[in-house]
Amino acid sequence: MTVASGFFVDWAGNARRTEEPGGGYRCEVDTVARYVAVLSAKGTLIHEGTFYKTMADMAAAGIKAQLVDASVPW
């Protein structure tokens, strides 16, 4: 998996960018499976989510999530 530009929903219902999820975490993305793995700095799986290329794709799926900055705590 690699980092691909896009979005996912965190456990609080916020939309976050895969390139900069915040909290000291990093993302690995499988665009074919539409899967996002959020990992700690040591590589521990913290959260899993669905990958959306754009916020419009997320809205089309019926998800109403507010995009938050990486500085917003998890």
C-alpha positions as CSV (number, residue, x, y, z in Angstrom):
1,M,0.0,0.0,0.0
2,T,1.0,3.6,-0.6
3,V,-0.2,7.1,0.4
4,A,-2.7,8.3,-2.2
5,S,-4.3,11.8,-2.1
6,G,-7.8,11.5,-0.8
7,F,-10.0,11.4,2.3
8,F,-11.5,9.0,4.9
9,V,-13.7,9.3,8.0
10,D,-12.1,9.1,11.4
11,W,-13.8,7.5,14.5
12,A,-15.3,10.8,15.5
13,G,-17.1,11.2,12.1
14,N,-14.7,13.8,10.8
15,A,-13.3,13.7,7.3
16,R,-9.5,13.7,7.2
17,R,-6.9,13.9,4.4
18,T,-4.9,10.7,3.8
19,E,-1.7,12.8,3.3
20,E,-1.9,14.4,6.7
21,P,-4.3,12.6,9.1
22,G,-3.0,14.3,12.3
23,G,-2.3,12.8,15.7
24,G,1.2,11.7,14.7
25,Y,-0.4,9.0,12.5
26,R,0.2,8.1,8.9
27,C,-2.0,6.5,6.2
28,E,-1.4,3.6,3.8
29,V,-4.0,3.5,1.0
30,D,-5.2,0.7,-1.3
31,T,-7.0,2.6,-4.0
32,V,-8.3,-0.5,-5.7
33,A,-9.9,-1.8,-2.6
34,R,-10.8,1.7,-1.4
35,Y,-9.1,1.0,1.9
36,V,-7.3,3.3,4.3
37,A,-5.1,2.0,7.1
38,V,-4.2,4.6,9.7
39,L,-1.0,3.6,11.5
40,S,0.9,4.9,14.5
41,A,4.5,6.1,14.2
42,K,5.6,2.5,15.1
43,G,3.3,0.9,12.5
44,T,0.5,-0.2,14.8
45,L,-2.9,-0.2,13.1
46,I,-5.0,2.5,14.8
47,H,-8.0,2.9,12.5
48,E,-9.4,1.5,9.2
49,G,-11.6,3.5,6.8
50,T,-12.9,3.7,3.3
51,F,-10.9,5.7,0.8
52,Y,-12.6,8.5,-1.1
53,K,-10.7,10.3,-3.8
54,T,-12.7,13.6,-3.4
55,M,-15.0,15.1,-0.8
56,A,-17.7,15.0,-3.6
57,D,-17.3,11.2,-3.7
58,M,-17.9,11.1,0.0
59,A,-21.0,13.2,-0.3
60,A,-22.2,11.1,-3.2
61,A,-22.0,8.1,-0.8
62,G,-24.3,9.9,1.6
63,I,-21.6,10.8,4.1
64,K,-21.9,14.2,5.7
65,A,-18.5,14.7,7.4
66,Q,-16.8,18.0,8.1
67,L,-13.2,18.2,6.8
68,V,-10.9,18.9,9.7
69,D,-7.3,20.0,9.8
70,A,-4.5,17.7,11.0
71,S,-4.2,19.8,14.2
72,V,-7.7,18.7,15.3
73,P,-7.2,15.9,17.9
74,W,-8.5,12.4,17.2
